[in-house]
């Protein structure tokens, strides 16, 4: 993880975002204090439920209902 000043960030923002696209992470500091962490977007985390891979269900009566019940039990409800 690289640390850069706010001034360096504002002068070189295009180059720095190119580095982020390549996977680099850096912290921006202003007046000696960290104010931001810039990192690539993680597409897999925080996806809404409708964008997550679906559970494949079979249509054999009891197996289907038990798969639905199991899926509901595994959901993280906050």
N, C-alpha and C positions, 0 to 999 in steps of 0.2 A: 504494500500500500504506500503510495507516494503522497507527500504533503506539499501543498503549494500555497502561496499567498493569494489573497483575493485579487491583488493587482496583476499578478502573473496569470491568474485565471481569466480576468477580463481582457487582457492583451492577447491571449493565446487560446481563446475558447474553441475555435474551430479545430485546431490541432489537438487539443485536449480531448474533445469529443471523438476524434478519430482514434485516439488511444483507448478510450472507453469502449468503442466498438470492437476493439481487438481484445477486450477482456480486462483492461487495467482499471484499478480502483484507486481513487485518490481523495484526500481530505483537503478542503479549502479552509484556510485560517485567515482571520482578520484580527488585527491588534493582538496577535499571539494566542487567540482562542479559536478552536475548531468551530466552524459554523455550518459546514455541510460535508456530506460524504457523497461522492459521485461514483456510481457503479453501473454496469450494464443491467438492463431490465431482465429479470428472471421471469420468463413466460409461464413456467410451470407452477409457481406458487401464487396463491391468492386468486385462482381462477374461480369465476362463479360456477355454481354447481351445474348449470346447463351447458357449460363448456368442457367439463371434465369427462373423461371416457365413461361411457355408460356400462352398466352391468348387463351382460348378455343373459337373457332370461329364456328358459325353455317353456314350452306350453303344455307340459304334462301335469296339469292339475296341481297336486300337492307339491311338486318340486317348484313350480312357479310361485305359489304362495309362500313357501318357506324361503325362497330366494328373496322375495320382497320383504318379508319380516326380518331376515338377516341383514339386508341392506339398511333398513330403517334403524335397527339396533346399532349398526356401525357408524351412523351419522353423528357428527360432532355438533351438538346443539349447545349453544352458549347461553 
